[in-house]
Amino acid sequence: MYTKATQVEIETVRMLFRRFIRDKASQKEIAQAMVFIQTAEGREMYAELMDQEFLKMDFEEEFFTDRHLKRQFAALERKIDKTVHETYVNTGLN
């Protein structure tokens, strides 16, 4: 599954993703999460954690409409794009 990383590294990334998912991550942690999410293993782990978090939530029926899900997904994409851009600018690589 996560063949390239040790168990400690895997758990560290999981904690980082959980903080990101729960909107508790610092700018530095967000930048780190964006790096990990670029890998296949990172995307797989992120998807698993998102599923786990989703199952814990108590939703009203309105959250499952196509319109609402599309808006939420678009907002998430904008947030990721903004964070990646800010991280790129702040690293001085531009």
PDB file of N, CA, C and O in Angstrom:
ATOM      1  N   MET A   1       0.829  -1.184   0.000  1.00  0.00           N
ATOM      2  CA  MET A   1       0.000   0.000   0.000  1.00  0.00           C
ATOM      3  C   MET A   1       0.878   1.254   0.000  1.00  0.00           C
ATOM      4  O   MET A   1       0.939   1.939  -1.021  1.00  0.00           O
ATOM      5  N   TYR A   2       1.559   1.580   1.104  1.00  0.00           N
ATOM      6  CA  TYR A   2       2.443   2.739   1.177  1.00  0.00           C
ATOM      7  C   TYR A   2       3.870   2.224   1.321  1.00  0.00           C
ATOM      8  O   TYR A   2       4.489   2.369   2.375  1.00  0.00           O
ATOM      9  N   THR A   3       4.378   1.633   0.270  1.00  0.00           N
ATOM     10  CA  THR A   3       5.630   0.890   0.328  1.00  0.00           C
ATOM     11  C   THR A   3       6.857   1.749   0.560  1.00  0.00           C
ATOM     12  O   THR A   3       7.837   1.249   1.112  1.00  0.00           O
ATOM     13  N   LYS A   4       6.857   2.995   0.175  1.00  0.00           N
ATOM     14  CA  LYS A   4       8.051   3.821   0.243  1.00  0.00           C
ATOM     15  C   LYS A   4       8.248   4.479   1.605  1.00  0.00           C
ATOM     16  O   LYS A   4       9.323   5.020   1.862  1.00  0.00           O
ATOM     17  N   ALA A   5       7.265   4.452   2.473  1.00  0.00           N
ATOM     18  CA  ALA A   5       7.328   5.182   3.735  1.00  0.00           C
ATOM     19  C   ALA A   5       7.318   4.233   4.925  1.00  0.00           C
ATOM     20  O   ALA A   5       6.749   3.145   4.849  1.00  0.00           O
ATOM     21  N   THR A   6       7.944   4.641   6.020  1.00  0.00           N
ATOM     22  CA  THR A   6       7.890   3.870   7.254  1.00  0.00           C
ATOM     23  C   THR A   6       6.543   4.094   7.919  1.00  0.00           C
ATOM     24  O   THR A   6       5.804   5.006   7.548  1.00  0.00           O
ATOM     25  N   GLN A   7       6.228   3.267   8.895  1.00  0.00           N
ATOM     26  CA  GLN A   7       4.951   3.406   9.601  1.00  0.00           C
ATOM     27  C   GLN A   7       4.860   4.750  10.317  1.00  0.00           C
ATOM     28  O   GLN A   7       3.788   5.355  10.356  1.00  0.00           O
ATOM     29  N   VAL A   8       5.966   5.224  10.884  1.00  0.00           N
ATOM     30  CA  VAL A   8       5.969   6.523  11.563  1.00  0.00           C
ATOM     31  C   VAL A   8       5.694   7.642  10.561  1.00  0.00           C
ATOM     32  O   VAL A   8       4.918   8.552  10.849  1.00  0.00           O
ATOM     33  N   GLU A   9       6.324   7.581   9.389  1.00  0.00           N
ATOM     34  CA  GLU A   9       6.090   8.596   8.361  1.00  0.00           C
ATOM     35  C   GLU A   9       4.638   8.580   7.890  1.00  0.00           C
ATOM     36  O   GLU A   9       4.033   9.630   7.674  1.00  0.00           O
ATOM     37  N   ILE A  10       4.094   7.390   7.735  1.00  0.00           N
ATOM     38  CA  ILE A  10       2.708   7.260   7.296  1.00  0.00           C
ATOM     39  C   ILE A  10       1.772   7.901   8.317  1.00  0.00           C
ATOM     40  O   ILE A  10       0.865   8.647   7.945  1.00  0.00           O
ATOM     41  N   GLU A  11       1.986   7.617   9.597  1.00  0.00           N
ATOM     42  CA  GLU A  11       1.127   8.181  10.637  1.00  0.00           C
ATOM     43  C   GLU A  11       1.295   9.702  10.724  1.00  0.00           C
ATOM     44  O   GLU A  11       0.330  10.416  10.997  1.00  0.00           O
ATOM     45  N   THR A  12       2.498  10.191  10.496  1.00  0.00           N
ATOM     46  CA  THR A  12       2.746  11.633  10.499  1.00  0.00           C
ATOM     47  C   THR A  12       1.963  12.317   9.379  1.00  0.00           C
ATOM     48  O   THR A  12       1.366  13.373   9.587  1.00  0.00           O
ATOM     49  N   VAL A  13       1.970  11.715   8.206  1.00  0.00           N
ATOM     50  CA  VAL A  13       1.227  12.275   7.070  1.00  0.00           C
ATOM     51  C   VAL A  13      -0.274  12.192   7.340  1.00  0.00           C
ATOM     52  O   VAL A  13      -1.016  13.115   7.004  1.00  0.00           O
ATOM     53  N   ARG A  14      -0.722  11.097   7.940  1.00  0.00           N
ATOM     54  CA  ARG A  14      -2.148  10.974   8.279  1.00  0.00           C
ATOM     55  C   ARG A  14      -2.581  12.092   9.230  1.00  0.00           C
ATOM     56  O   ARG A  14      -3.635  12.700   9.044  1.00  0.00           O
ATOM     57  N   MET A  15      -1.760  12.356  10.249  1.00  0.00           N
ATOM     58  CA  MET A  15      -2.094  13.427  11.189  1.00  0.00           C
ATOM     59  C   MET A  15      -2.128  14.778  10.474  1.00  0.00           C
ATOM     60  O   MET A  15      -2.989  15.614  10.746  1.00  0.00           O
ATOM     61  N   LEU A  16      -1.185  14.979   9.563  1.00  0.00           N
ATOM     62  CA  LEU A  16      -1.148  16.215   8.784  1.00  0.00           C
ATOM     63  C   LEU A  16      -2.420  16.359   7.946  1.00  0.00           C
ATOM     64  O   LEU A  16      -3.042  17.422   7.940  1.00  0.00           O
ATOM     65  N   PHE A  17      -2.808  15.297   7.240  1.00  0.00           N
ATOM     66  CA  PHE A  17      -4.026  15.329   6.422  1.00  0.00           C
ATOM     67  C   PHE A  17      -5.267  15.558   7.286  1.00  0.00           C
ATOM     68  O   PHE A  17      -6.164  16.304   6.895  1.00  0.00           O
ATOM     69  N   ARG A  18      -5.322  14.916   8.463  1.00  0.00           N
ATOM     70  CA  ARG A  18      -6.478  15.120   9.343  1.00  0.00           C
ATOM     71  C   ARG A  18      -6.586  16.585   9.753  1.00  0.00           C
ATOM     72  O   ARG A  18      -7.683  17.144   9.762  1.00  0.00           O
ATOM     73  N   ARG A  19      -5.471  17.207  10.089  1.00  0.00           N
ATOM     74  CA  ARG A  19      -5.479  18.633  10.448  1.00  0.00           C
ATOM     75  C   ARG A  19      -5.949  19.468   9.258  1.00  0.00           C
ATOM     76  O   ARG A  19      -6.706  20.425   9.427  1.00  0.00           O
ATOM     77  N   PHE A  20      -5.500  19.106   8.056  1.00  0.00           N
ATOM     78  CA  PHE A  20      -5.897  19.816   6.840  1.00  0.00           C
ATOM     79  C   PHE A  20      -7.404  19.654   6.599  1.00  0.00           C
ATOM     80  O   PHE A  20      -8.108  20.630   6.338  1.00  0.00           O
ATOM     81  N   ILE A  21      -7.880  18.429   6.687  1.00  0.00           N
ATOM     82  CA  ILE A  21      -9.298  18.142   6.447  1.00  0.00           C
ATOM     83  C   ILE A  21     -10.183  18.883   7.443  1.00  0.00           C
ATOM     84  O   ILE A  21     -11.250  19.378   7.082  1.00  0.00           O
ATOM     85  N   ARG A  22      -9.743  18.958   8.687  1.00  0.00           N
ATOM     86  CA  ARG A  22     -10.526  19.608   9.744  1.00  0.00           C
ATOM     87  C   ARG A  22     -10.306  21.119   9.805  1.00  0.00           C
ATOM     88  O   ARG A  22     -10.804  21.791  10.708  1.00  0.00           O
ATOM     89  N   ASP A  23      -9.561  21.641   8.842  1.00  0.00           N
ATOM     90  CA  ASP A  23      -9.278  23.075   8.742  1.00  0.00           C
ATOM     91  C   ASP A  23      -8.546  23.591   9.982  1.00  0.00           C
ATOM     92  O   ASP A  23      -8.832  24.682  10.475  1.00  0.00           O
ATOM     93  N   LYS A  24      -7.597  22.791  10.477  1.00  0.00           N
ATOM     94  CA  LYS A  24      -6.805  23.149  11.654  1.00  0.00           C
ATOM     95  C   LYS A  24      -5.325  23.295  11.302  1.00  0.00           C
ATOM     96  O   LYS A  24      -4.508  23.538  12.191  1.00  0.00           O
ATOM     97  N   ALA A  25      -4.964  23.153  10.036  1.00  0.00           N
ATOM     98  CA  ALA A  25      -3.563  23.170   9.615  1.00  0.00           C
ATOM     99  C   ALA A  25      -3.040  24.596   9.467  1.00  0.00           C
ATOM    100  O   ALA A  25      -3.758  25.505   9.051  1.00  0.00           O
ATOM    101  N   SER A  26      -1.761  24.762   9.823  1.00  0.00           N
ATOM    102  CA  SER A  26      -1.092  26.043   9.608  1.00  0.00           C
ATOM    103  C   SER A  26      -0.757  26.180   8.118  1.00  0.00           C
ATOM    104  O   SER A  26      -0.903  25.226   7.355  1.00  0.00           O
ATOM    105  N   GLN A  27      -0.311  27.359   7.716  1.00  0.00           N
ATOM    106  CA  GLN A  27       0.095  27.560   6.315  1.00  0.00           C
ATOM    107  C   GLN A  27       1.204  26.575   5.926  1.00  0.00           C
ATOM    108  O   GLN A  27       1.191  26.014   4.831  1.00  0.00           O
ATOM    109  N   LYS A  28       2.157  26.374   6.831  1.00  0.00           N
ATOM    110  CA  LYS A  28       3.254  25.437   6.563  1.00  0.00           C
ATOM    111  C   LYS A  28       2.718  24.012   6.402  1.00  0.00           C
ATOM    112  O   LYS A  28       3.146  23.286   5.505  1.00  0.00           O
ATOM    113  N   GLU A  29       1.789  23.615   7.266  1.00  0.00           N
ATOM    114  CA  GLU A  29       1.203  22.278   7.173  1.00  0.00           C
ATOM    115  C   GLU A  29       0.389  22.118   5.896  1.00  0.00           C
ATOM    116  O   GLU A  29       0.402  21.052   5.280  1.00  0.00           O
ATOM    117  N   ILE A  30      -0.311  23.159   5.499  1.00  0.00           N
ATOM    118  CA  ILE A  30      -1.073  23.116   4.244  1.00  0.00           C
ATOM    119  C   ILE A  30      -0.122  22.901   3.075  1.00  0.00           C
ATOM    120  O   ILE A  30      -0.397  22.093   2.187  1.00  0.00           O
ATOM    121  N   ALA A  31       0.994  23.621   3.071  1.00  0.00           N
ATOM    122  CA  ALA A  31       1.988  23.463   2.004  1.00  0.00           C
ATOM    123  C   ALA A  31       2.529  22.040   1.983  1.00  0.00           C
ATOM    124  O   ALA A  31       2.704  21.455   0.914  1.00  0.00           O
ATOM    125  N   GLN A  32       2.796  21.482   3.162  1.00  0.00           N
ATOM    126  CA  GLN A  32       3.282  20.102   3.235  1.00  0.00           C
ATOM    127  C   GLN A  32       2.228  19.125   2.711  1.00  0.00           C
ATOM    128  O   GLN A  32       2.552  18.184   1.987  1.00  0.00           O
ATOM    129  N   ALA A  33       0.968  19.355   3.080  1.00  0.00           N
ATOM    130  CA  ALA A  33      -0.116  18.485   2.614  1.00  0.00           C
ATOM    131  C   ALA A  33      -0.224  18.526   1.092  1.00  0.00           C
ATOM    132  O   ALA A  33      -0.455  17.499   0.453  1.00  0.00           O
ATOM    133  N   MET A  34      -0.055  19.716   0.515  1.00  0.00           N
ATOM    134  CA  MET A  34      -0.126  19.864  -0.938  1.00  0.00           C
ATOM    135  C   MET A  34       0.994  19.080  -1.633  1.00  0.00           C
ATOM    136  O   MET A  34       0.798  18.545  -2.724  1.00  0.00           O
ATOM    137  N   VAL A  35       2.143  19.019  -1.008  1.00  0.00           N
ATOM    138  CA  VAL A  35       3.252  18.233  -1.577  1.00  0.00           C
ATOM    139  C   VAL A  35       2.891  16.752  -1.562  1.00  0.00           C
ATOM    140  O   VAL A  35       3.046  16.059  -2.568  1.00  0.00           O
ATOM    141  N   PHE A  36       2.407  16.267  -0.413  1.00  0.00           N
ATOM    142  CA  PHE A  36       2.073  14.847  -0.294  1.00  0.00           C
ATOM    143  C   PHE A  36       0.908  14.455  -1.205  1.00  0.00           C
ATOM    144  O   PHE A  36       0.882  13.344  -1.734  1.00  0.00           O
ATOM    145  N   ILE A  37      -0.049  15.359  -1.389  1.00  0.00           N
ATOM    146  CA  ILE A  37      -1.239  15.036  -2.174  1.00  0.00           C
ATOM    147  C   ILE A  37      -0.915  14.924  -3.673  1.00  0.00           C
ATOM    148  O   ILE A  37      -1.728  14.424  -4.451  1.00  0.00           O
ATOM    149  N   GLN A  38       0.256  15.386  -4.063  1.00  0.00           N
ATOM    150  CA  GLN A  38       0.682  15.276  -5.463  1.00  0.00           C
ATOM    151  C   GLN A  38       1.120  13.861  -5.826  1.00  0.00           C
ATOM    152  O   GLN A  38       1.246  13.543  -7.009  1.00  0.00           O
ATOM    153  N   THR A  39       1.358  12.999  -4.823  1.00  0.00           N
ATOM    154  CA  THR A  39       1.788  11.622  -5.079  1.00  0.00           C
ATOM    155  C   THR A  39       0.577  10.695  -5.089  1.00  0.00           C
ATOM    156  O   THR A  39      -0.458  11.000  -4.496  1.00  0.00           O
ATOM    157  N   ALA A  40       0.718   9.571  -5.766  1.00  0.00           N
ATOM    158  CA  ALA A  40      -0.377   8.592  -5.813  1.00  0.00           C
ATOM    159  C   ALA A  40      -0.689   8.074  -4.409  1.00  0.00           C
ATOM    160  O   ALA A  40      -1.857   7.933  -4.047  1.00  0.00           O
ATOM    161  N   GLU A  41       0.342   7.792  -3.622  1.00  0.00           N
ATOM    162  CA  GLU A  41       0.132   7.305  -2.260  1.00  0.00           C
ATOM    163  C   GLU A  41      -0.555   8.369  -1.402  1.00  0.00           C
ATOM    164  O   GLU A  41      -1.433   8.058  -0.598  1.00  0.00           O
ATOM    165  N   GLY A  42      -0.149   9.611  -1.582  1.00  0.00           N
ATOM    166  CA  GLY A  42      -0.757  10.705  -0.834  1.00  0.00           C
ATOM    167  C   GLY A  42      -2.225  10.882  -1.166  1.00  0.00           C
ATOM    168  O   GLY A  42      -3.051  11.078  -0.275  1.00  0.00           O
ATOM    169  N   ARG A  43      -2.553  10.812  -2.461  1.00  0.00           N
ATOM    170  CA  ARG A  43      -3.961  10.932  -2.877  1.00  0.00           C
ATOM    171  C   ARG A  43      -4.786   9.779  -2.320  1.00  0.00           C
ATOM    172  O   ARG A  43      -5.924   9.974  -1.891  1.00  0.00           O
ATOM    173  N   GLU A  44      -4.214   8.578  -2.326  1.00  0.00           N
ATOM    174  CA  GLU A  44      -4.922   7.412  -1.800  1.00  0.00           C
ATOM    175  C   GLU A  44      -5.197   7.582  -0.297  1.00  0.00           C
ATOM    176  O   GLU A  44      -6.307   7.334   0.174  1.00  0.00           O
ATOM    177  N   MET A  45      -4.178   8.006   0.434  1.00  0.00           N
ATOM    178  CA  MET A  45      -4.328   8.209   1.874  1.00  0.00           C
ATOM    179  C   MET A  45      -5.332   9.325   2.161  1.00  0.00           C
ATOM    180  O   MET A  45      -6.176   9.195   3.047  1.00  0.00           O
ATOM    181  N   TYR A  46      -5.236  10.424   1.406  1.00  0.00           N
ATOM    182  CA  TYR A  46      -6.153  11.544   1.588  1.00  0.00           C
ATOM    183  C   TYR A  46      -7.597  11.109   1.332  1.00  0.00           C
ATOM    184  O   TYR A  46      -8.498  11.471   2.089  1.00  0.00           O
ATOM    185  N   ALA A  47      -7.814  10.347   0.285  1.00  0.00           N
ATOM    186  CA  ALA A  47      -9.162   9.863  -0.038  1.00  0.00           C
ATOM    187  C   ALA A  47      -9.706   8.978   1.083  1.00  0.00           C
ATOM    188  O   ALA A  47     -10.874   9.094   1.454  1.00  0.00           O
ATOM    189  N   GLU A  48      -8.865   8.098   1.621  1.00  0.00           N
ATOM    190  CA  GLU A  48      -9.293   7.228   2.720  1.00  0.00           C
ATOM    191  C   GLU A  48      -9.701   8.054   3.940  1.00  0.00           C
ATOM    192  O   GLU A  48     -10.731   7.794   4.561  1.00  0.00           O
ATOM    193  N   LEU A  49      -8.884   9.048   4.271  1.00  0.00           N
ATOM    194  CA  LEU A  49      -9.175   9.879   5.434  1.00  0.00           C
ATOM    195  C   LEU A  49     -10.418  10.739   5.217  1.00  0.00           C
ATOM    196  O   LEU A  49     -11.198  10.949   6.145  1.00  0.00           O
ATOM    197  N   MET A  50     -10.603  11.234   4.000  1.00  0.00           N
ATOM    198  CA  MET A  50     -11.809  12.009   3.694  1.00  0.00           C
ATOM    199  C   MET A  50     -13.046  11.130   3.871  1.00  0.00           C
ATOM    200  O   MET A  50     -14.050  11.570   4.430  1.00  0.00           O
ATOM    201  N   ASP A  51     -12.971   9.890   3.396  1.00  0.00           N
ATOM    202  CA  ASP A  51     -14.092   8.966   3.580  1.00  0.00           C
ATOM    203  C   ASP A  51     -14.388   8.749   5.056  1.00  0.00           C
ATOM    204  O   ASP A  51     -15.548   8.768   5.469  1.00  0.00           O
ATOM    205  N   GLN A  52     -13.336   8.541   5.859  1.00  0.00           N
ATOM    206  CA  GLN A  52     -13.518   8.334   7.299  1.00  0.00           C
ATOM    207  C   GLN A  52     -14.154   9.553   7.959  1.00  0.00           C
ATOM    208  O   GLN A  52     -15.080   9.419   8.759  1.00  0.00           O
ATOM    209  N   GLU A  53     -13.654  10.742   7.621  1.00  0.00           N
ATOM    210  CA  GLU A  53     -14.199  11.970   8.193  1.00  0.00           C
ATOM    211  C   GLU A  53     -15.648  12.180   7.764  1.00  0.00           C
ATOM    212  O   GLU A  53     -16.485  12.608   8.559  1.00  0.00           O
ATOM    213  N   PHE A  54     -15.935  11.875   6.501  1.00  0.00           N
ATOM    214  CA  PHE A  54     -17.282  12.037   5.971  1.00  0.00           C
ATOM    215  C   PHE A  54     -18.269  11.152   6.738  1.00  0.00           C
ATOM    216  O   PHE A  54     -19.381  11.578   7.051  1.00  0.00           O
ATOM    217  N   LEU A  55     -17.853   9.925   7.035  1.00  0.00           N
ATOM    218  CA  LEU A  55     -18.735   9.004   7.742  1.00  0.00           C
ATOM    219  C   LEU A  55     -19.006   9.452   9.176  1.00  0.00           C
ATOM    220  O   LEU A  55     -20.029   9.083   9.752  1.00  0.00           O
ATOM    221  N   LYS A  56     -18.109  10.240   9.759  1.00  0.00           N
ATOM    222  CA  LYS A  56     -18.285  10.732  11.128  1.00  0.00           C
ATOM    223  C   LYS A  56     -19.264  11.901  11.203  1.00  0.00           C
ATOM    224  O   LYS A  56     -19.835  12.168  12.260  1.00  0.00           O
ATOM    225  N   MET A  57     -19.455  12.587  10.097  1.00  0.00           N
ATOM    226  CA  MET A  57     -20.262  13.806  10.095  1.00  0.00           C
ATOM    227  C   MET A  57     -21.749  13.501  10.108  1.00  0.00           C
ATOM    228  O   MET A  57     -22.202  12.471   9.607  1.00  0.00           O
ATOM    229  N   ASP A  58     -22.473  14.400  10.679  1.00  0.00           N
ATOM    230  CA  ASP A  58     -23.927  14.305  10.715  1.00  0.00           C
ATOM    231  C   ASP A  58     -24.481  15.335   9.734  1.00  0.00           C
ATOM    232  O   ASP A  58     -24.425  16.538   9.989  1.00  0.00           O
ATOM    233  N   PHE A  59     -25.009  14.861   8.626  1.00  0.00           N
ATOM    234  CA  PHE A  59     -25.464  15.756   7.568  1.00  0.00           C
ATOM    235  C   PHE A  59     -26.975  15.789   7.479  1.00  0.00           C
ATOM    236  O   PHE A  59     -27.672  14.823   7.788  1.00  0.00           O
ATOM    237  N   GLU A  60     -27.441  16.926   7.051  1.00  0.00           N
ATOM    238  CA  GLU A  60     -28.843  17.024   6.692  1.00  0.00           C
ATOM    239  C   GLU A  60     -28.959  16.617   5.232  1.00  0.00           C
ATOM    240  O   GLU A  60     -27.960  16.600   4.514  1.00  0.00           O
ATOM    241  N   GLU A  61     -30.130  16.297   4.797  1.00  0.00           N
ATOM    242  CA  GLU A  61     -30.355  15.802   3.442  1.00  0.00           C
ATOM    243  C   GLU A  61     -29.896  16.776   2.363  1.00  0.00           C
ATOM    244  O   GLU A  61     -29.480  16.340   1.290  1.00  0.00           O
ATOM    245  N   GLU A  62     -29.958  18.074   2.614  1.00  0.00           N
ATOM    246  CA  GLU A  62     -29.605  19.074   1.604  1.00  0.00           C
ATOM    247  C   GLU A  62     -28.142  18.975   1.172  1.00  0.00           C
ATOM    248  O   GLU A  62     -27.794  19.416   0.077  1.00  0.00           O
ATOM    249  N   PHE A  63     -27.291  18.410   2.007  1.00  0.00           N
ATOM    250  CA  PHE A  63     -25.875  18.315   1.674  1.00  0.00           C
ATOM    251  C   PHE A  63     -25.599  17.303   0.569  1.00  0.00           C
ATOM    252  O   PHE A  63     -24.484  17.251   0.050  1.00  0.00           O
ATOM    253  N   PHE A  64     -26.568  16.519   0.209  1.00  0.00           N
ATOM    254  CA  PHE A  64     -26.358  15.483  -0.790  1.00  0.00           C
ATOM    255  C   PHE A  64     -26.910  15.836  -2.160  1.00  0.00           C
ATOM    256  O   PHE A  64     -26.928  14.984  -3.048  1.00  0.00           O
ATOM    257  N   THR A  65     -27.355  17.047  -2.351  1.00  0.00           N
ATOM    258  CA  THR A  65     -27.843  17.428  -3.669  1.00  0.00           C
ATOM    259  C   THR A  65     -26.650  17.653  -4.592  1.00  0.00           C
ATOM    260  O   THR A  65     -25.579  18.061  -4.141  1.00  0.00           O
ATOM    261  N   ASP A  66     -26.833  17.392  -5.859  1.00  0.00           N
ATOM    262  CA  ASP A  66     -25.777  17.596  -6.850  1.00  0.00           C
ATOM    263  C   ASP A  66     -25.264  19.034  -6.827  1.00  0.00           C
ATOM    264  O   ASP A  66     -24.059  19.280  -6.881  1.00  0.00           O
ATOM    265  N   ARG A  67     -26.184  19.961  -6.749  1.00  0.00           N
ATOM    266  CA  ARG A  67     -25.816  21.382  -6.770  1.00  0.00           C
ATOM    267  C   ARG A  67     -24.906  21.724  -5.588  1.00  0.00           C
ATOM    268  O   ARG A  67     -23.889  22.397  -5.753  1.00  0.00           O
ATOM    269  N   HIS A  68     -25.278  21.259  -4.411  1.00  0.00           N
ATOM    270  CA  HIS A  68     -24.489  21.544  -3.221  1.00  0.00           C
ATOM    271  C   HIS A  68     -23.111  20.879  -3.309  1.00  0.00           C
ATOM    272  O   HIS A  68     -22.097  21.504  -2.998  1.00  0.00           O
ATOM    273  N   LEU A  69     -23.077  19.629  -3.728  1.00  0.00           N
ATOM    274  CA  LEU A  69     -21.795  18.926  -3.837  1.00  0.00           C
ATOM    275  C   LEU A  69     -20.869  19.590  -4.859  1.00  0.00           C
ATOM    276  O   LEU A  69     -19.664  19.692  -4.629  1.00  0.00           O
ATOM    277  N   LYS A  70     -21.426  20.039  -5.981  1.00  0.00           N
ATOM    278  CA  LYS A  70     -20.615  20.728  -6.990  1.00  0.00           C
ATOM    279  C   LYS A  70     -20.050  22.036  -6.442  1.00  0.00           C
ATOM    280  O   LYS A  70     -18.890  22.367  -6.687  1.00  0.00           O
ATOM    281  N   ARG A  71     -20.871  22.776  -5.703  1.00  0.00           N
ATOM    282  CA  ARG A  71     -20.385  24.030  -5.104  1.00  0.00           C
ATOM    283  C   ARG A  71     -19.285  23.771  -4.084  1.00  0.00           C
ATOM    284  O   ARG A  71     -18.285  24.488  -4.050  1.00  0.00           O
ATOM    285  N   GLN A  72     -19.466  22.754  -3.257  1.00  0.00           N
ATOM    286  CA  GLN A  72     -18.460  22.418  -2.249  1.00  0.00           C
ATOM    287  C   GLN A  72     -17.158  21.977  -2.910  1.00  0.00           C
ATOM    288  O   GLN A  72     -16.077  22.375  -2.474  1.00  0.00           O
ATOM    289  N   PHE A  73     -17.251  21.165  -3.949  1.00  0.00           N
ATOM    290  CA  PHE A  73     -16.062  20.691  -4.655  1.00  0.00           C
ATOM    291  C   PHE A  73     -15.345  21.864  -5.316  1.00  0.00           C
ATOM    292  O   PHE A  73     -14.118  21.944  -5.267  1.00  0.00           O
ATOM    293  N   ALA A  74     -16.092  22.769  -5.929  1.00  0.00           N
ATOM    294  CA  ALA A  74     -15.487  23.944  -6.565  1.00  0.00           C
ATOM    295  C   ALA A  74     -14.786  24.822  -5.531  1.00  0.00           C
ATOM    296  O   ALA A  74     -13.705  25.349  -5.793  1.00  0.00           O
ATOM    297  N   ALA A  75     -15.397  24.977  -4.366  1.00  0.00           N
ATOM    298  CA  ALA A  75     -14.773  25.774  -3.303  1.00  0.00           C
ATOM    299  C   ALA A  75     -13.482  25.121  -2.826  1.00  0.00           C
ATOM    300  O   ALA A  75     -12.493  25.808  -2.570  1.00  0.00           O
ATOM    301  N   LEU A  76     -13.490  23.811  -2.706  1.00  0.00           N
ATOM    302  CA  LEU A  76     -12.282  23.090  -2.306  1.00  0.00           C
ATOM    303  C   LEU A  76     -11.181  23.251  -3.354  1.00  0.00           C
ATOM    304  O   LEU A  76     -10.023  23.481  -3.007  1.00  0.00           O
ATOM    305  N   GLU A  77     -11.531  23.132  -4.615  1.00  0.00           N
ATOM    306  CA  GLU A  77     -10.541  23.315  -5.686  1.00  0.00           C
ATOM    307  C   GLU A  77      -9.944  24.722  -5.646  1.00  0.00           C
ATOM    308  O   GLU A  77      -8.737  24.889  -5.819  1.00  0.00           O
ATOM    309  N   ARG A  78     -10.786  25.733  -5.417  1.00  0.00           N
ATOM    310  CA  ARG A  78     -10.279  27.112  -5.332  1.00  0.00           C
ATOM    311  C   ARG A  78      -9.330  27.267  -4.149  1.00  0.00           C
ATOM    312  O   ARG A  78      -8.293  27.920  -4.266  1.00  0.00           O
ATOM    313  N   LYS A  79      -9.675  26.675  -3.022  1.00  0.00           N
ATOM    314  CA  LYS A  79      -8.826  26.762  -1.835  1.00  0.00           C
ATOM    315  C   LYS A  79      -7.478  26.079  -2.086  1.00  0.00           C
ATOM    316  O   LYS A  79      -6.435  26.616  -1.714  1.00  0.00           O
ATOM    317  N   ILE A  80      -7.493  24.928  -2.698  1.00  0.00           N
ATOM    318  CA  ILE A  80      -6.248  24.219  -3.005  1.00  0.00           C
ATOM    319  C   ILE A  80      -5.410  25.025  -3.977  1.00  0.00           C
ATOM    320  O   ILE A  80      -4.206  25.178  -3.769  1.00  0.00           O
ATOM    321  N   ASP A  81      -6.023  25.550  -5.042  1.00  0.00           N
ATOM    322  CA  ASP A  81      -5.291  26.359  -6.019  1.00  0.00           C
ATOM    323  C   ASP A  81      -4.662  27.580  -5.368  1.00  0.00           C
ATOM    324  O   ASP A  81      -3.510  27.913  -5.644  1.00  0.00           O
ATOM    325  N   LYS A  82      -5.421  28.250  -4.501  1.00  0.00           N
ATOM    326  CA  LYS A  82      -4.908  29.437  -3.817  1.00  0.00           C
ATOM    327  C   LYS A  82      -3.737  29.073  -2.912  1.00  0.00           C
ATOM    328  O   LYS A  82      -2.727  29.775  -2.878  1.00  0.00           O
ATOM    329  N   THR A  83      -3.878  27.980  -2.187  1.00  0.00           N
ATOM    330  CA  THR A  83      -2.814  27.558  -1.269  1.00  0.00           C
ATOM    331  C   THR A  83      -1.559  27.165  -2.030  1.00  0.00           C
ATOM    332  O   THR A  83      -0.453  27.524  -1.627  1.00  0.00           O
ATOM    333  N   VAL A  84      -1.715  26.438  -3.115  1.00  0.00           N
ATOM    334  CA  VAL A  84      -0.564  26.044  -3.921  1.00  0.00           C
ATOM    335  C   VAL A  84       0.125  27.284  -4.478  1.00  0.00           C
ATOM    336  O   VAL A  84       1.353  27.372  -4.462  1.00  0.00           O
ATOM    337  N   HIS A  85      -0.655  28.239  -4.967  1.00  0.00           N
ATOM    338  CA  HIS A  85      -0.085  29.477  -5.511  1.00  0.00           C
ATOM    339  C   HIS A  85       0.663  30.249  -4.418  1.00  0.00           C
ATOM    340  O   HIS A  85       1.789  30.695  -4.636  1.00  0.00           O
ATOM    341  N   GLU A  86       0.042  30.407  -3.249  1.00  0.00           N
ATOM    342  CA  GLU A  86       0.688  31.133  -2.154  1.00  0.00           C
ATOM    343  C   GLU A  86       1.967  30.442  -1.709  1.00  0.00           C
ATOM    344  O   GLU A  86       2.966  31.098  -1.417  1.00  0.00           O
ATOM    345  N   THR A  87       1.933  29.127  -1.658  1.00  0.00           N
ATOM    346  CA  THR A  87       3.124  28.367  -1.261  1.00  0.00           C
ATOM    347  C   THR A  87       4.230  28.573  -2.272  1.00  0.00           C
ATOM    348  O   THR A  87       5.388  28.769  -1.903  1.00  0.00           O
ATOM    349  N   TYR A  88       3.877  28.531  -3.550  1.00  0.00           N
ATOM    350  CA  TYR A  88       4.853  28.736  -4.610  1.00  0.00           C
ATOM    351  C   TYR A  88       5.479  30.126  -4.517  1.00  0.00           C
ATOM    352  O   TYR A  88       6.695  30.275  -4.630  1.00  0.00           O
ATOM    353  N   VAL A  89       4.648  31.130  -4.312  1.00  0.00           N
ATOM    354  CA  VAL A  89       5.124  32.507  -4.207  1.00  0.00           C
ATOM    355  C   VAL A  89       6.011  32.681  -2.970  1.00  0.00           C
ATOM    356  O   VAL A  89       7.056  33.329  -3.030  1.00  0.00           O
ATOM    357  N   ASN A  90       5.579  32.096  -1.852  1.00  0.00           N
ATOM    358  CA  ASN A  90       6.317  32.249  -0.602  1.00  0.00           C
ATOM    359  C   ASN A  90       7.650  31.496  -0.586  1.00  0.00           C
ATOM    360  O   ASN A  90       8.531  31.832   0.205  1.00  0.00           O
ATOM    361  N   THR A  91       7.811  30.501  -1.431  1.00  0.00           N
ATOM    362  CA  THR A  91       9.076  29.773  -1.462  1.00  0.00           C
ATOM    363  C   THR A  91      10.125  30.516  -2.261  1.00  0.00           C
ATOM    364  O   THR A  91      11.310  30.194  -2.177  1.00  0.00           O
ATOM    365  N   GLY A  92       9.705  31.519  -3.044  1.00  0.00           N
ATOM    366  CA  GLY A  92      10.643  32.293  -3.848  1.00  0.00           C
ATOM    367  C   GLY A  92      11.096  31.564  -5.094  1.00  0.00           C
ATOM    368  O   GLY A  92      12.107  31.933  -5.692  1.00  0.00           O
ATOM    369  N   LEU A  93      10.361  30.527  -5.501  1.00  0.00           N
ATOM    370  CA  LEU A  93      10.729  29.759  -6.687  1.00  0.00           C
ATOM    371  C   LEU A  93      10.265  30.413  -7.980  1.00  0.00           C
ATOM    372  O   LEU A  93      10.628  29.966  -9.067  1.00  0.00           O
ATOM    373  N   ASN A  94       9.466  31.467  -7.870  1.00  0.00           N
ATOM    374  CA  ASN A  94       8.920  32.091  -9.077  1.00  0.00           C
ATOM    375  C   ASN A  94       9.887  33.052  -9.695  1.00  0.00           C
ATOM    376  O   ASN A  94       9.582  33.662 -10.719  1.00  0.00           O
TER     377      ASN A  94
END
